[in-house]
Every structure is written in C-alpha cells, then in structure tokens.
Amino acid sequence: MLSGGRTEPIEKYYETIADFLERGFVVLAHDWRGQGLSQRNLADPLKGHASGYKAFLDDYRLLLDAYQGQLPKPWVAVGHSMGGCLTLLAMVNGEGRFASAILSAPMLGVQTGGVALPLARGLAGLNVLLGRAGRYALGNAGKPFDDKFDGNVLTHDSRRFARTCALLVAEPQLALGAPTYGWLDFAFRATAYLARPERLSAITVPVVIVSAEEDKLVDNAAQQAAARHLPQGKFINVPGAFHEILMETDPMRNIFLRAFDALTGRVAPQPAEAPKPTAAPAPTPTPAPVAAKAAPAKKPAAAKKPAAKKPAAAKSVAAKPAAAKPAAKPAPAKAAAKPAAVKKAAPAKPATAKTPAAAKKPAPKPAAAKAPVAKKAPAKPAAAKPVAAKTPAAKPAAKPAAKPAAAKKPAAAKKPAPKPAAKPAAAKAPAVKKPAAAKKPAAAKPAAKK
C-alpha cells in the first residue's frame, strides 16, 4: 500500500512501483484527496488544502475496503512524508490489516524555518478560527513547482528531479502549490497526536522509519522518538539525503530498498517461494504412470514362467530323439534371440494396460494358425528347438491330457528312438537345404508313434 507525500501524484512513483513489482508484490497506490487527479478541496486547484485528518483516514479505510479482495496478504504499508504520517495515524486508530510498515521521512514533526513552533501553531489555528483556512500560509503563492534543480531541498538526483518536472509539464492538473493555513493546522494537529508515546505503543507490528539526514522539511528528532516508542520500531538514517529519499541518488535510495527487503523478508514470503506450491502438484501425477508401468511389468513376468515351463516339458520329451539336432541347427538359436526381443517390447505395452488383454487374445490363436504363434513370445520357444515338437505343440493346446500320457511313456518311446536316430542322419542333408521337407517326415513319425 503506497501513499505519497504532499503534492505527490501516483505517476511520480512509477519507478518505485516497478521496484516492488519486481519483488513479487501487488501494489496499490493512490492520490490523496486534494492532490494528484483526485478531487480538489478548493476552487483554486493549486492550493494544498486540508480540513483535519479525519477525512484522510476515512478515505484510506474505504480504499482498503474496496481493494482488499485484490490484495494478497500479508499487507505492507509504505508511506512518504505526509503519507507516512497518515499511515501511522490510521494504524493508531484501529487499522490492523497491515503486517508491517516502512516510512520514508515521515512527517512526524514539521520544520517551521525561522518561526518558533508554538508561534507557527498558534498562527495557523488562529487563521482557521477566523475563516482564513483556505488562504496560502504566510502568503506563499507563486509557482506550483520550482523547476530549478540548483538549490532544491528535495533530492540530489538531477535526472529524477527533471522527470518529476516533465510530469507536470505533460499533465498540468497534477501540479499543486503551497499549503494553506488549513493544511498547516492539520499537520500540527496530526504530529502532536502521534507524539504521545501511549498511542504509538498500540502498534505492535514491525515499523521501520527511514530518515533523511539532511531533511529541511520534517523533524528527524520526532522520527527518532517515534521509533523508540513503537514496540517494534526501528530507525535507519540515510547519510546526506534530502527529504525525498525514494527520489534520491541510487546509493541513498538503495538504503531504503535494502530496509524494505529486510522488513518484508520477516513478514512476507519470498517471491521465489511462491511458485513452489503450484509446481509441487505437477510431479505428483508423474509417479502414477510410473507405478502403473511397474505393476503390469510384473504380469508379463508371470506370463514368462508358463512359457518357460512348456519348452522345458518339450525338452524332456524330445531331448533324446533330437540330441544331435541342436548342433546342426544354429538357426533356432537366432530364433530364440528374436523372441527375447519380442519379450522386451512386451513390457513397453503395459503403460496402456492393454497388453494383458492382448496376451489373452493370441493364446487361442496358436491352435488355428502357427504363423502368428511364431511371432508371439510364448509359441516360438516350443517351435524353435525341435522341428518335430511343432505337432505336439499344437495338440497340447487342444488336449492338455495328451502330454502327461506322452510323458508317462518314455519307455515306449525309447525303443523307436534308435530308428529315428538313423533317419535324421540321412535327413540332415535335406534338412539344411529344405527345412520344409524335414517338417513332413517329422509329421509322419508321430503318427507311427501313436
């Protein structure tokens, strides 16, 4: 919540607003009544006038009420000069929505030049009582803003000084002239109210007062006293600075920004930490698919076990009649390598969770067509090693009871075993050239076994 000083419009603080935005803050800046583009109190728009501080505090409260839905918490109050005085007044009078406040050269006491303070107070109050509240104080009329940099008491930075002058040239309605007796009376009353220690003790949140060492407009001693009376008050001096610290040269201005960073680090989250809650939910969906891949991966592993058992049974039946064939058949070894590649591709499918259903569909197909069975992992190991095992591989699918019968009669199979042992020797030559011809006599042999 950024509140400027007397004569200062919102546009003058664009640079400071950008500094806060870069730190991740939402900024609410405003023009006090009677200045900037707000409605002026008198017919002459150049007169800086006020009628007490109650109207300012009412505006301030209504402004916060109107925008509180757009202001993420915690709230930090920033005020310069008159804005710092009114911010502190609002907090003393019950505004408890701020988590902290930092004030730049706050108007907690007014320098009256060569006029004694009691005399200046009496003069201002008397003119208000006499109905002269709308007159320029001590006849201070003239230009709304002195555009001469030399001799100014606001800043040492000529570039920022010229920027403010250019704003008034571009939009003359932003300009404001000297204060009236009414404004002086308001300033004296407000600062006297805040000078009471028991009133400041009601503000329990951290409050940092950044003071300009060479200030010629407000009283630095009053700022130091306020910092002592605040329960969590802190006083920071900016060496060599004029009144407008946020319009000063970079080394002086950076002292305020460092104080702001230190304060908001205590009461506000770091801007870099804000994206973490939104990024945290993003990784959570990713483990779910990974877990889903791991679960189906176990199912194909279970499917490999029955596939491994079937070739083991085939070896026990046909290992003796085809004892010499493995040496003459390097091709089955390559075929065995292909199913291994197919098995590796099978675990990639479980990500869609369709592979178990797909595995169930090809199970009945090997009985109808051997070609797709040769492409699938479970059918090739049975067809790869023994050529004669292709026919029993099809039969066990339809008659699982035939295998145990064949397994129980190894003795009967041992007698015809020597005969095929001699025949494969003769069949070796055609078997290498025409593997299809070898399949036909193999199909005839089981018929003789039956």
Buried (B, 14 or more C-beta within 10 A) or exposed (E): BBBBBBBBBBBBBEEBBEBBEEBBBEBBBBBBBBBBEBEBBBEEBBBBBBBEBEBBBEBBBEBBEEEEEEBEEBBBBBBBBBBBBBBBBBBBBEBEBBBBBBBBBBBBBBBBEEEEBEEBBEBBBEBBEEEBBBBBBBEEEEEBBEBEBEEBEBBBBEEBBEBBBEBBEEEEEBBBBBBBBBBBBBBBBBBEBBBEEEBBEEBEBBBBBBBBEBBEBBBBEBBBBBBEBBEEBBBBBBEEBBBBBBBBBEEBBEBBBEBBEBBBEEBBEEEEEEEEEEEEEEEEEEEEEEEBBEEBBEBBEEBBEEBEEBBEBBBEBBEBBBEEBEEEBEEBEEBBEBBEEEBEEBBEBBBEEEBBEEBEEBBEBBBEEBEEBBEBBBBBBBBBBBBBBBBBBBBBBEEEEEBEEBEEEEEEBEEEEEEBBEEBEEBEEEBEEEEEEBBEBBEEBBEEBE
